[in-house]
Amino acid sequence: MSQVVQAVRDLDADPDVHVIVVTGSTDRARWGDAIHAGARKVLSKSQPLYDILATVRRIIAGLPVMD
């Protein structure tokens, strides 16, 4: 996920961009790396589309997305 982490860092440099990582990885340490790099949320690809879209909507509305 190091390329993902670098991409998150690059995107996080723009204050108008909010990054959500959707991944097939089950390694929670890697998820933490993405959050530390600036991702607003990391979600599993196995989560229902409804949950992913709800996260996007919460970010657009300016609401917190971390549990």
Secondary structure, DSSP 8 states (H G I E B T S, - for coil): -HHHHHHHHHHHTSTT---EEEES---HHHHHHHHHHT-SEEEETTS-HHHHHHHHHHHHTT-----
